[in-house]
Structures are given as C-alpha cells and as structure tokens.
Amino acid sequence: MADGGETRAHPAPMLLILSFRWLAVGWTAVIALLSNQVLEERAGLAVAVLATMLGWTAWLTVAAVRRTVRVLSVDLLLAVVVLLVSGWVGPQGQLLTDHPTFAGAYPMAAVAAWATVYGVRGGLLAGLAVALFLPVGYYLNGSLFLSGDLDRMSLLGSALAYVVLGGAVGIATAQFERVSLRLAEGRAVVAGLRERERIAANIHDDVLQRLGHIRKHGGDLADRGSVTRAELRALMADVGRQEASLRRLVLAEDPGAPSGSRSLVEAIAEVADGFRQWPVRLVDSGHIAVSADVAAELAAAVNELLGNVVKHAEAEHVWISVLDDGAVITVDVRDDGVGFAYDESELAASGRLGLAVSVRARLERLGGSVTIRSRPGRGTEVRLELRSGT
C-alpha cells in the first residue's frame, strides 16, 4: 500500500506551498527579465533555467502530482541548480549586496515541500542540502573570497535559514495534521450524536409503542389462560417485525436519501465485520448516501484491501475512516503491519494484482483515485477518494 513516500494526507499545506512556488517563479522572472541582475552574456542560461522552473511548476500544478521521493528529489535538485545559476549569471560580487538575486525564494519551496511530506526530519535534511550548496553559489559569483567577517556571518545566516525553514514547516504541518484529524473526529462524533437522536426518536415513536401493544396483548392472552397456536404465532410474528425494525435502525439508512442509494458507511461496516483477525476501528462522519453501485464498488475495494492485510501485513490493528467533507468522499484503510516498498510493476510481475486490478481499476472506473503510502516496518495506508455525489 505505499507510494514511495508521501505520508501527509491533507492537501492544504501543499497547496499553500504551490501558491508560494508560483510567486517565487514570478519574482525570478522579474529579476531575470526586467532588472540588471543578470549578465547579458549569460542571459540565455538564465532564461533556460527560468523556463525549466516554469514548466516544472506547471506540471506539478496541472498534473496534481503525488509528492513521491522521486518527485521531491527532482524538485530539490532543481532548487540547487537555481541557486548555483543565480551565482553564475549575476554580476561578480552581487551576492554581497542587498540587491535581489535570480534564485529569489524558489529554493525555499522545495525545502517546504520536503517538510510537508516528511515532517521535521525531511525539512531539516532538505534545508541542509540547500545550505551546503549556498557557498558554491557564492564561489561561482566570485563572492566567497571577497567577503569579510560580516559577509561570512550573513552567508551562515542565509544557510541556516533554509534549515530553520525546513524544521519550522515540518512542525507546523504536523500540528496542522493533528488539528485536522481532531476536527474530523469531532465531526464524526457530532454526526454520531445526531444519528443517536434520530434513532432514539424512531424507537420512541414506533418500536416502543408497538412493544407496549405486544406486552398488553401478551398479558391479555396470559389472563385468558388458553392460547391457540395461531395466536401465539401472530404474537411472535409481531415480535419479529419489531426485531427487524430495530435492526434497520441500528444499520439505519438515511431516510432522506434518494431512491436507489445506499449508506456507504453501512456497506463498508458489513465488509469490516467479516474480518475478525484484529480489532477494526471504524470512524465515519455519519450517513453518506451514494448509489448502490458505488457503495458496492467501494466496499469491494475495501474488502480487497483488508484481504491484503490478512495475507501480507502481519498487522495487529486496522483503522478505517469514511468521511465526506461535502466535496470529496474519503475512505482510508490503515494498518500497523510490516509495510512494504510499493512498486506496481514488481507486484504485477509476482502475480499480486489486487491493488492494481481490484482497487485502483475500480476507483478509476468511478472517476476516483487511489493513494498508497507505506514504508517497510511502518505499516500501510491506502486512501480512496471520490467526488461527493458520484
């Protein structure tokens, strides 16, 4: 269930970084094209690097690329290249002045991306990588050996800024994830309380009244002293109808759901009930009405994922969350098992096609997506996402 590295779930931090990245690209373009901070004889290199930055940022935006190790490594490499080119294309000694440079803030976006995906450790490592190349940029600019003590302190401060940025963004992202999780759990609790109120009202208005009638009828039969088989069967049939009513309330479908729909939570809960190997914790945001076909496909995908956990994960616990924020339905299946390095081609070669065929293909048919995150020894998480109202 791993995608080679992405471990953060919420899209908001990465969207903020993407916006910052576009601002950095725009600022770099201003420096390269509208100022005298790029030597004329090296303008071609500056334009080529700027075009690469623009194309890379556009691809990250339009393709909605998952931030895997490979993608983040290329991003960090580009940031280092931009840093080095900034020193090379600028006038000699420019980095010792207060004038803006060609690199601008672009390398910060790469450091922040690593921090968002890999937390504090990833941010610190990426910040350190950029910081180590900063003196090389000074050397290419001819500024390294011209600098005095204050300039060297400024260089050290600039290098440390990348490391501090990585750590700070990692901490902030972790805090954001915790708050986001708490909010999701809070919404689930509120939805559960509302559902309990609805069930209690239905029990009071329907089942309890019918049970009172059955108790009175049974008492009348007992007072009479003789009961025929037909009367007893009729009484037991009435009890059976109330039992069915209670079962429907426990698994309650939303009475306001459109015809032909089904509760996605109920469908997935039924699948989870079939796996008794470990405790399954199911968190949901209440009734999520989807078409019966969609509920069946998602339930089948969850069934395949739980089957994979049984076969391969050696897990002790499994968590399932089913949430709907009004725009996207998200189903997460997570375990604390052995994890693995996800490589779809290797899995296909070994005949393990469940993820590709039974899970990813199902979601793609519905217009959804699958995100797989895992690392050896760190468990596995698979996220199924589908537009609400599908």
LUMPA-805550 format. One line per field, with one value per residue: residue number from 0; x, y, z of N, C-alpha, C in turn. Coordinates in steps of 0.001 Angstrom, whole numbers, plus 500000, padded with zeros to 6 digits. Layout:
REM residues N
num <- [NUM ...]
n.u <- [X ...]
n.v <- [Y ...]
n.w <- [Z ...]
ca.u <- [X ...]
ca.v <- [Y ...]
ca.w <- [Z ...]
c.u <- [X ...]
c.v <- [Y ...]
c.w <- [Z ...]
//
This chain:
REM residues 390
num <- [0 1 2 3 4 5 6 7 8 9 10 11 12 13 14 15 16 17 18 19 20 21 22 23 24 25 26 27 28 29 30 31 32 33 34 35 36 37 38 39 40 41 42 43 44 45 46 47 48 49 50 51 52 53 54 55 56 57 58 59 60 61 62 63 64 65 66 67 68 69 70 71 72 73 74 75 76 77 78 79 80 81 82 83 84 85 86 87 88 89 90 91 92 93 94 95 96 97 98 99 100 101 102 103 104 105 106 107 108 109 110 111 112 113 114 115 116 117 118 119 120 121 122 123 124 125 126 127 128 129 130 131 132 133 134 135 136 137 138 139 140 141 142 143 144 145 146 147 148 149 150 151 152 153 154 155 156 157 158 159 160 161 162 163 164 165 166 167 168 169 170 171 172 173 174 175 176 177 178 179 180 181 182 183 184 185 186 187 188 189 190 191 192 193 194 195 196 197 198 199 200 201 202 203 204 205 206 207 208 209 210 211 212 213 214 215 216 217 218 219 220 221 222 223 224 225 226 227 228 229 230 231 232 233 234 235 236 237 238 239 240 241 242 243 244 245 246 247 248 249 250 251 252 253 254 255 256 257 258 259 260 261 262 263 264 265 266 267 268 269 270 271 272 273 274 275 276 277 278 279 280 281 282 283 284 285 286 287 288 289 290 291 292 293 294 295 296 297 298 299 300 301 302 303 304 305 306 307 308 309 310 311 312 313 314 315 316 317 318 319 320 321 322 323 324 325 326 327 328 329 330 331 332 333 334 335 336 337 338 339 340 341 342 343 344 345 346 347 348 349 350 351 352 353 354 355 356 357 358 359 360 361 362 363 364 365 366 367 368 369 370 371 372 373 374 375 376 377 378 379 380 381 382 383 384 385 386 387 388 389]
n.u <- [500765 502144 503338 505837 506551 504953 503582 501913 498552 496568 495626 495951 498402 500313 499131 499336 502100 502480 501259 503003 505261 504612 504562 507258 508437 507400 508610 511296 511272 510829 513236 515052 514290 513605 515415 518787 520271 521242 523832 524399 525661 525181 522532 521030 521299 520049 517401 516794 516870 514848 512648 512596 511963 509403 508028 508238 506875 504345 503696 503598 501358 499158 499070 498555 500450 501537 503559 506133 509199 510892 509860 510113 512882 513815 512715 514158 516714 516436 516035 518560 520092 519026 519905 522700 522976 522071 524198 526116 525123 524815 526181 529632 530246 527705 526117 526949 525726 522750 520930 518190 518329 518733 517874 516032 513254 512815 514205 513306 510725 511064 512346 510302 508369 509481 509426 506691 505844 507536 507828 509469 512084 512483 512292 514486 516661 516413 516674 519294 520668 520304 521523 524203 525017 524915 527337 528751 527365 528046 530767 530775 529847 531923 532058 532801 535447 535792 534462 533975 534156 531533 530090 530534 529204 526648 526307 526371 524089 522110 522325 521621 519019 517578 517639 516321 513857 512954 512651 510733 508478 507969 507212 504945 503297 502866 501421 499185 498134 497404 495410 493590 492881 491681 489477 488111 487485 485889 483732 482768 481916 479875 478126 477525 476170 473921 472771 472191 470206 468231 467702 466814 464477 462973 462776 461291 458895 457957 458908 458848 456171 454882 455973 454863 452195 452384 453184 450888 448982 450083 449802 447021 446446 447697 446127 443729 444216 444192 445815 445895 447680 447756 447325 449575 451565 450943 451502 454289 455108 454605 456480 458780 458623 459123 461711 463024 462600 464141 466669 466933 467069 469455 471339 470865 469664 469816 466823 466235 467648 468123 466155 467376 469856 472505 473750 477049 478719 477460 477707 480500 480977 479738 481476 483821 483009 483308 485919 487731 490233 491715 491246 489065 488889 486405 485838 483593 481768 479063 475934 476482 475237 475298 475145 473850 475508 477987 478490 478767 481064 483064 482956 483792 486411 487495 487226 489110 491438 491491 491733 494322 495723 495345 496731 499361 500268 500719 499536 498458 496454 493773 492585 489767 488469 485679 484780 483106 483485 481771 482663 484483 484528 486174 487880 489782 492061 493982 496839 498911 501010 503742 504396 505626 507690 506220 505784 504353 504841 506557 504873 502921 504440 504934 502482 500675 498017 496000 495869 496225 494259 491810 491457 492639 491705 488941 488364 489205 487377 485153 485825 487473 490323 493353 495527 498543 500403 503283 505876 508594 508222 506655 503939 500895 498954 496048 494372 491221 489618 486810 484616 482050 478598 478812]
n.v <- [498837 501396 504523 505095 507163 509483 510837 512581 513638 515673 518095 520863 522158 521583 522839 525510 525779 525354 527633 529576 528771 529485 532276 532666 531844 533801 536094 535479 535598 538303 539361 538216 539146 541862 543363 544466 542420 540169 539009 540038 538352 535893 535541 533732 531235 531868 532309 529752 528196 529491 528864 526119 526022 527168 525320 522978 523730 524224 521643 520267 521516 521233 518462 517486 516152 513421 513667 511972 510246 510368 512523 514648 514630 515376 517916 519139 518998 520712 523085 523446 523738 526140 527827 527696 528634 531191 532406 532262 533646 536254 539571 539924 539553 540231 538818 539762 542105 544066 543696 542113 538617 536232 533643 534079 533290 530710 528195 527801 526814 524157 523074 523451 521756 519209 519205 519262 516773 514860 515709 517113 515987 515478 518112 519348 517907 518498 521286 521438 520312 522261 524393 523590 523898 526570 528110 527315 528603 531222 531066 530681 533126 534688 535742 534532 534657 537309 538269 539734 539435 540085 539584 536875 535986 536693 534957 532505 532863 532939 530343 528843 529666 528208 525650 526110 526905 524505 522860 524359 524447 521714 521196 522862 521688 519157 519897 520993 518707 517223 518867 518846 516141 515943 517633 516193 513891 515101 515982 513496 512559 514401 513873 511241 511614 513031 511070 509173 510556 510635 507885 507291 508819 507545 504986 505574 506588 504540 501723 501340 501911 499870 497646 498037 497574 494878 493759 494291 492799 490232 490007 489986 487568 485828 486242 485205 482509 480345 479697 479746 478086 479626 482217 482523 482336 484606 486576 486176 486747 489450 490304 489586 491419 493815 493301 493291 495954 497249 496323 497554 500168 500170 499685 501916 503399 506592 508273 510357 509913 509601 507556 504316 504613 503963 503548 504337 503958 501874 499810 499452 498854 496367 494837 495081 493717 491117 490435 489147 488969 490948 493829 496183 499563 501749 504855 507407 509964 510013 509439 508660 508932 507142 505965 502637 501049 502375 502171 499402 498972 500415 499101 496574 497204 497917 495448 493970 495308 494784 492046 491904 492871 490761 488733 489699 491720 491232 492518 494095 495830 497533 500374 502103 504806 506702 509375 512423 515502 517118 517791 515841 512344 510349 507402 505749 503156 501740 500148 498649 497079 495257 496752 497915 498455 500109 499066 498989 497614 495549 494154 493300 491617 489588 488498 489593 491233 492551 495216 496802 495892 495179 497287 499936 500014 499840 502269 504107 503598 504711 507324 508150 508181 506590 506542 505359 504609 503636 502194 499994 498290 500302 500143 500469 502578 503126 505327 506033 508080 509974 511957 513737 512946 511294]
n.w <- [500000 499539 498410 497765 499367 500149 502992 504225 504610 504290 501868 502063 503176 501114 498950 499710 499616 496905 495851 496886 495488 492845 493115 493687 491291 489578 490675 490188 487414 487058 488085 486289 483755 483845 485250 486026 487037 485891 483913 480568 478709 479786 479789 478315 479633 482022 481147 480171 482528 483925 482278 482681 485414 485290 483649 485213 487562 486503 485646 488119 489115 487230 486726 489207 490887 492865 495732 495647 496619 494409 492887 494735 495039 492500 492491 494577 493491 491287 492674 493841 491516 490550 492573 492222 489593 489963 491270 489231 486933 487743 488273 489276 492707 493400 495251 497648 498014 498741 496794 494999 494064 491362 492097 494119 496164 495463 496081 498694 498459 497661 499927 501814 500728 501124 503919 504380 503439 504665 507260 510198 510142 507375 506408 507679 506587 503828 503944 504900 502738 500719 502019 502123 499508 499135 499677 497383 495369 496061 495530 492722 492015 492589 495088 497400 498388 498586 500658 503896 507527 508414 506111 505825 508075 507313 505154 506547 508108 506095 505108 507371 507559 505661 506817 509247 508239 507054 509350 510809 509084 508983 511670 511845 509921 511029 513318 512055 510817 513064 514175 512049 512038 514551 514135 512154 513618 515524 513935 513234 515722 516340 514220 514870 517329 516472 514893 516823 518216 516254 515933 518524 518609 516624 517755 520027 518911 517311 517674 520523 521113 519685 520997 523505 522895 522159 524629 526182 524753 525036 527823 528053 526758 528549 530864 530012 529874 528089 525079 521621 518969 516656 517614 519206 517247 515774 517669 518024 515439 515350 517244 515807 513690 515022 515859 513371 512733 514676 513904 511418 512272 513734 511730 510320 507400 505835 506009 504324 502052 498506 496227 495341 496418 498808 502134 502483 504659 506044 504147 504058 506726 506943 505405 506958 509243 508530 508959 511430 512451 513711 515828 514389 513887 513172 511860 511119 509317 509687 507971 504635 501715 498773 495370 494909 493343 493477 496220 496397 494807 496198 498651 497819 497071 499572 500796 499341 500141 502911 502746 501704 503910 505688 504322 503950 505756 508500 510664 513751 514346 512697 511027 509829 508079 507086 505428 504564 503191 501918 499417 498628 498987 501250 501863 504099 504675 507050 508471 511066 510230 508667 506441 503187 500252 497756 494498 491560 489138 489917 491663 489864 488281 490076 490307 492098 491864 493085 494175 491886 490047 491404 493152 492361 489677 490033 491359 489427 487417 488565 488485 490483 492733 493903 496610 497778 500558 502197 504183 504739 507756 508847 508582 506584 504487 502640 500610 499383 497133 496113 494226 495907 495616 493430]
ca.u <- [500000 502937 503566 507212 506979 504121 502994 500964 497301 495750 496217 496077 499787 500987 498542 499957 503464 502374 500996 504271 506170 504275 505039 508718 508747 507116 509654 512511 511117 511033 514668 515792 513904 513334 516424 520156 520936 521697 524775 523826 526244 524698 521076 520443 521227 519018 516091 516583 516532 513530 511669 512514 511200 508012 507453 508144 505807 503079 503418 503165 500024 498126 499010 498261 501411 501810 504937 506919 510621 511487 509418 510724 514325 513986 512395 515289 517825 516173 516267 520016 520556 518639 520791 524025 522881 521917 525542 526885 524630 524794 527462 530541 530051 526307 525547 527356 524928 521363 520045 517562 519082 517963 517263 514879 512798 512389 514674 512525 509552 511480 512571 508993 507676 510027 508936 505267 505650 508317 507886 510629 513325 512615 512568 515858 517597 516343 517269 520740 521185 520375 522505 525555 525356 524911 528694 529163 526811 528895 532029 530539 529623 533137 531819 533190 536739 535782 533625 534586 533527 530082 529533 530529 528109 525424 526229 525997 522688 521270 522335 520830 517607 516951 517471 515268 512600 512517 512164 509523 507358 507663 506457 503634 502496 502450 500350 498006 497575 496732 494168 492681 492365 490747 488244 487399 486914 484799 482580 482226 481190 478627 477235 477054 475172 472684 472176 471586 468951 467232 467320 466021 463138 462252 462456 460191 457657 457496 459177 458369 454717 454496 456313 453843 450991 452644 453145 449480 448331 450565 449164 445624 446442 448037 444964 442677 444585 444354 446361 445973 448927 447646 447502 450983 452349 450698 452247 455698 455346 454676 457794 459765 458590 459820 463139 463510 462619 465321 467864 467025 467505 470866 472092 469923 469847 469276 465503 466157 468492 467340 465892 468475 471124 472801 474711 478403 479252 476894 478298 481876 480910 479428 482715 484741 482532 483734 487328 487827 491617 492238 490204 488938 488267 485746 485465 482841 481141 477623 475373 476996 474397 475831 474379 474125 476652 479202 478709 479255 482437 483962 483007 484640 487793 487901 487361 490396 492499 491536 492301 495772 496244 495374 497728 500730 500681 501056 499128 497736 495295 493372 491697 489053 487692 484817 484450 482618 483554 480861 483237 485182 484362 487482 487903 491152 492286 495345 497211 500202 501781 505155 504611 506445 508020 505237 506219 503260 505344 507059 503734 502290 505308 504820 501112 499848 497364 494827 495854 496093 493044 490603 491319 492846 490837 487581 488239 489329 486098 484211 486354 488178 491772 493891 496850 499106 501551 503808 507315 508882 508218 505870 502527 500418 497693 495513 493290 490328 488947 485761 483823 480744 477502 479062]
ca.v <- [500000 502620 505265 505522 508148 510560 510423 513569 513387 516831 518819 522310 522662 521525 523874 526780 525771 525504 529056 530257 528425 530326 533635 532661 531797 535127 537016 535130 536127 539762 539603 537793 539830 543288 544047 544325 541491 539024 539429 539868 537202 534654 535629 532526 530234 532288 532069 528302 527737 530036 528060 524835 526255 527396 524059 522055 524187 523996 520200 519944 522071 520673 517008 517133 515074 512977 514025 510801 510520 510745 513878 515592 514686 516219 519277 519652 519172 521937 524217 523621 524278 527550 528522 527806 529504 532555 532951 532293 534604 537606 540301 539472 540198 540624 538184 540512 543331 543900 543602 540789 537695 535430 532493 534518 532401 529431 527013 527608 525992 522751 522695 523366 520568 518061 519275 518936 515344 514030 516257 517883 515379 515743 519526 519645 517330 519283 522591 521265 520089 523560 525232 523168 524385 528034 528638 527083 529718 532376 530866 530934 534560 535409 536474 533767 535086 538770 538636 539934 538681 540308 538898 535437 535758 536761 533687 531472 533082 532529 528877 528342 529996 527078 524556 526505 526874 523117 522398 525086 523974 520364 521290 523447 520703 518130 520482 521113 517367 516834 519642 518345 514854 516192 518175 515087 513055 515865 515907 512141 512454 515174 513114 510085 512055 513331 509804 508556 511254 510184 506511 507327 509318 506496 503917 506031 506799 503352 500413 501247 501836 498533 496704 498194 496877 493433 493385 494276 491663 489029 489936 489567 486134 485122 486301 484333 481169 479398 480378 478855 478190 480739 483452 482610 482654 486013 487387 486068 487460 490877 490490 489537 492674 494832 492970 493794 497422 497630 496052 498614 501399 500035 499846 502823 504213 507940 508282 511380 509562 509354 506166 503667 504893 503138 504126 503830 503508 500552 498836 499173 498202 494959 494187 495013 492708 489801 490223 489056 488666 492007 494843 497202 500792 502441 506243 507921 511274 509860 508865 509102 508241 507032 504979 501269 500537 502975 501546 498037 499022 500835 498015 495524 497671 497778 494015 493561 495865 494022 490748 492087 492982 489401 487910 490205 492824 490814 493665 493876 496718 498122 501523 502511 506033 507009 510778 513209 516915 517845 517830 514586 511217 509751 506153 505391 501854 501831 499077 498822 495899 495324 497715 497463 499480 499872 499137 498304 496693 494358 493403 492638 490516 488496 487996 490241 492274 493050 496671 497421 495493 495218 498550 501129 499989 500151 503709 504847 503477 505631 508679 508467 507981 505785 506941 504259 505063 502592 502015 498776 498434 501455 499984 500838 503321 503325 506313 506030 509372 510024 513183 513578 512967 510391]
ca.w <- [500000 499648 497200 497714 500298 500642 504244 504713 503939 503971 500735 502260 503243 499827 498098 500098 499087 495458 495604 497146 494394 491689 493413 493561 489853 489028 491124 489455 486056 487126 488253 485096 482522 483972 486057 485539 487931 485095 482883 479232 478015 480404 479865 477742 480682 482969 480529 480120 483875 484235 481552 483374 486645 484936 483193 486344 488442 485802 485679 489476 489336 486348 486845 490598 491087 494233 496094 495985 496811 493122 492535 495650 494777 491312 492912 495343 492553 490535 493581 493956 490234 490514 493495 491618 488422 490456 491485 487986 485933 488269 488280 490318 493997 493603 496429 498834 498063 499191 495631 494838 493215 490415 492766 494885 497240 494895 496829 499911 498151 497671 501328 502466 500229 501855 505299 504387 503207 505579 508598 510636 509665 505944 506203 508091 505619 502593 504227 504991 501387 500046 502725 501772 498170 499100 499460 495999 494613 496344 494822 491296 491858 492948 496332 498576 498920 498721 501804 505201 508611 508404 504952 506115 509014 506527 504421 507501 508468 504973 505062 508488 507337 504960 507779 510185 507497 506945 510644 511196 508268 509434 512920 511554 509195 511985 514119 511199 510639 514295 514278 511026 512498 515645 513569 511505 514674 516117 513036 513330 516989 516210 513337 515625 518294 515746 514485 518002 518482 515271 516254 519757 518277 515904 518697 520882 518161 516585 518271 521899 521107 519249 522055 524542 522431 522244 526051 526615 524107 525715 529139 527867 526473 529779 531755 529473 530307 526976 523901 520465 518210 515707 518365 519599 516044 515432 518624 517708 514175 515687 517852 514722 512937 515808 515783 512079 512801 515445 513098 510408 512935 514084 510480 509683 506202 505951 505379 503292 500912 497293 495874 494636 497082 499968 503073 502255 505946 506322 503223 504474 508034 506705 504962 508097 510187 508087 509308 512883 512814 514539 516049 513347 514371 512067 512133 509968 509504 509606 506748 503341 500735 497419 494616 495344 492580 494032 497525 496170 494297 497274 499632 497253 497153 500974 501040 498787 500983 504159 502402 501603 505264 506234 503637 503870 506635 509862 511478 514998 514359 511419 511167 508617 508223 505949 505674 503430 503546 501044 498069 498352 499895 501501 502618 504464 505317 507573 509390 511723 509868 508298 505368 502063 499252 496698 493106 490879 488121 490599 492160 488725 487851 491036 490283 493100 491077 493785 494268 490558 489339 492206 493881 491539 488497 490470 491623 488174 486710 489213 488398 491715 492756 494995 497085 498559 501327 503066 504285 505497 509200 509297 508273 505254 504394 501294 500599 498237 497064 495111 494344 496517 494646 492303]
c.u <- [500842 503213 504963 507504 505998 503418 501978 499686 496610 496400 496518 497521 500491 500416 499113 501373 503450 502104 502269 505264 505889 504731 506555 509142 508509 508176 510970 512455 511339 512520 515426 515519 513828 514370 517798 520959 521374 522623 524216 524359 525790 523180 520404 520292 520130 517622 515789 516185 515157 512431 511490 511702 509714 507339 507259 506994 504448 502705 502941 501733 498960 497961 498657 499146 501523 503285 505678 508379 511253 511125 510085 512227 514616 513734 513559 516505 517653 516430 517761 520579 520240 519565 522178 524010 522748 523276 526313 526442 524640 526154 528321 530336 528617 525726 525956 526589 523536 520394 519417 518358 518147 517250 516015 514546 512493 512919 513889 511313 509900 511701 511232 508217 508168 509498 507468 505033 506315 508507 509195 511925 513538 512941 513990 516866 517602 516966 518777 521361 521321 521453 523938 525986 525383 526322 529202 528621 527602 530221 531867 530324 530878 533029 532414 534457 536852 535121 534467 533838 532012 529419 529493 529432 526759 525214 525786 524524 521742 521183 521468 519342 516887 516694 516332 513904 512067 511961 510856 508309 506973 506838 505045 502729 502002 501306 499061 497334 496830 495406 493140 492056 491350 489412 487425 486747 485753 483553 481929 481417 479860 477634 476667 475990 473846 471973 471527 470259 467867 466742 466441 464605 462325 461861 461260 458879 457103 457655 458606 456850 454232 454823 455321 452563 451167 452586 451714 448750 448756 449952 447726 445535 446747 446863 443858 442958 444759 444763 446446 447315 448900 447867 448970 451872 452181 451482 453745 456044 455438 456006 458879 459794 459296 461322 463741 463575 463839 466598 468038 467495 468980 471742 471530 470433 469269 467922 465361 466978 467633 467171 467065 469826 471303 473795 476078 479006 478743 477541 479713 481906 480607 480669 483659 484317 482966 485180 487475 489266 492204 491107 490226 488228 487713 485315 484733 482214 479628 477190 476000 476233 475056 474958 474778 475334 477967 479519 479284 480709 483418 484067 483879 486109 488319 488090 488702 491547 492621 492067 493812 496413 496367 496537 499158 501181 501189 500704 498443 496480 495033 492394 491061 488317 486929 484270 483982 482629 482649 481351 483839 484828 485722 487324 489371 491160 493754 495616 498576 501124 503192 505429 505452 506737 507146 505844 505232 503762 505870 505919 503033 503118 505205 503404 500200 499190 496192 494749 495584 494737 491805 490394 491446 491899 489399 487400 488333 488049 485056 484653 487086 489658 492162 495280 497357 500372 502017 505321 507567 508971 507345 504392 502169 499121 497301 494340 492527 489569 487990 484976 482485 479661 477714 478008]
c.v <- [501279 503284 505765 506677 509129 510104 511413 513479 514652 517663 520282 522788 522660 522553 525246 526879 525951 526963 529879 529999 529285 531771 533719 532630 533163 536139 536748 535681 537631 540075 539312 538685 541346 544029 543839 543370 540203 539555 539104 538618 535865 534634 534372 531429 530582 532011 530573 527757 528239 529227 526694 524959 526408 526090 523068 522437 523975 522517 519765 520394 521329 519174 516554 515977 514716 513196 512781 511207 511001 512170 514912 515718 515550 517683 519903 519883 520454 523163 524497 524226 525767 528370 528740 528751 530952 533197 533141 533416 536033 538277 539857 540278 540573 540051 538871 541812 543019 543781 542213 539940 536874 534271 532893 533534 531001 528225 526753 526720 524518 522260 522521 522139 519315 518040 518890 517433 514502 514624 516976 517302 515636 517187 519903 519114 518126 520660 522518 521062 521406 524432 524872 523681 525909 528599 528415 528193 530992 532265 531164 532411 535375 536151 535790 534316 536607 539207 538830 539145 538856 539583 537391 535091 535792 535478 532559 531609 532651 531011 528295 528608 528854 525925 524880 526471 525444 522591 523058 524614 522542 520359 521811 522447 519610 518642 520587 519758 516925 517570 519131 517022 515045 516736 517079 514183 513772 515837 514534 511972 513178 514425 511899 510456 512377 512054 509101 509221 510808 508772 506487 507800 508250 505343 504314 506080 505521 502089 500316 501162 500448 497496 496814 497480 495367 492967 493311 493067 490348 488873 489488 488071 485330 485114 485359 482871 480150 480177 479368 479049 479388 482069 483625 482948 484117 486935 487371 486769 488957 491202 490506 490822 493789 494572 493485 495317 497918 497410 497137 499927 501346 500237 500986 503491 505593 507978 509334 511072 509262 507869 505592 503925 503947 503861 503494 503294 502110 499489 498460 498490 496714 494190 494010 493936 491312 489472 490301 488839 489701 493012 495899 498408 501552 503824 506771 509256 511188 509279 509492 508316 508295 506035 503582 500695 501081 502355 500144 498040 499411 499753 496872 495912 497539 496302 493496 494067 495104 492615 490808 492201 491590 488607 488382 491090 492381 491916 493210 494731 497231 499259 501834 503808 506278 508405 511451 514674 517777 517939 516491 513562 510537 508503 505793 504020 501830 500678 499372 497642 496199 496354 497133 498646 499212 500086 498307 497295 495410 493506 492651 491443 489321 487939 488605 491468 492906 494555 497312 497139 495730 496550 499746 501165 500318 501655 504514 504741 504437 507083 509113 508195 507170 506318 505866 504747 503932 502663 500749 499058 499542 501339 500526 501616 503450 504287 506218 507357 509399 511309 512879 513706 512076 509298]
c.w <- [500000 498372 497136 498601 500812 501898 504780 503899 503463 502874 501004 502357 501896 498845 498435 499544 497575 495085 495802 496014 493162 491910 493249 492101 489217 489411 490405 488036 486030 487223 486956 483895 482644 484806 485433 486416 487227 484002 481497 478534 478611 480520 479321 478782 481682 482425 480487 481481 484277 483536 482211 484660 486340 484505 484325 487281 487807 485832 487064 489723 488543 486566 488257 491054 492568 494530 496584 496187 495511 492750 493435 495426 493555 491670 493672 494453 491744 491406 493727 492675 490139 491414 492879 490418 488840 490705 490202 487059 486449 488185 489469 491603 494296 494895 497722 498986 498579 498022 495550 493849 492350 491120 493538 495990 496733 495674 498113 499662 498177 499091 502048 502003 500941 503290 505384 504256 504283 506963 508899 510079 508172 505659 506567 507075 504313 502796 504307 503612 500629 500684 502338 500400 498090 498953 498041 495108 494819 495587 493331 491026 492168 494253 497543 499216 499032 500021 503065 506259 508619 507250 505190 507125 508295 505730 505350 507905 507365 504879 506170 508296 506621 505929 508749 509497 507412 508254 511032 510405 508661 510703 512662 510844 510132 512866 513319 511021 511896 514461 513270 511439 513614 515124 512897 512540 515356 515250 513117 514615 516910 515333 514061 516642 517617 515316 515667 518347 517520 515586 517506 519481 517565 516827 519564 520129 517544 517408 519683 521975 520708 520316 523215 524168 522538 523707 526556 526029 524772 527094 529047 527603 527735 530754 531291 529803 529210 525738 522770 519769 517267 516411 518777 518404 515657 516361 518314 516391 514423 516360 516783 513916 513703 515851 514482 512080 513572 514647 512044 511035 513299 512863 509657 508429 506485 505273 504299 502061 499696 497025 495079 495259 498263 500857 502836 503547 506273 505440 503649 505836 507879 506247 506147 509097 509791 508412 510824 513350 513768 514782 514948 513955 513171 512532 510908 510327 509375 508279 505508 502289 499360 496669 495059 494625 493147 495387 497359 495696 495404 498347 499127 497304 498585 501322 500522 499658 502295 503916 502261 502987 505894 505645 503890 505038 508002 510859 512760 515082 512951 511707 509820 508932 506934 506187 504399 503855 502678 499620 497681 499424 500027 502347 502846 505128 505741 508524 510004 511438 509412 507204 504241 501157 498038 495320 492299 489848 488766 491132 491034 488272 488784 491121 491321 492469 491807 493831 492924 489935 490187 492901 492952 490346 488880 490671 490344 487351 487279 489103 489643 491608 493982 495344 498040 499251 502234 503096 505075 506994 509737 508955 506900 505368 502936 501402 499281 498251 495880 495320 494992 495448 493448 492260]
//
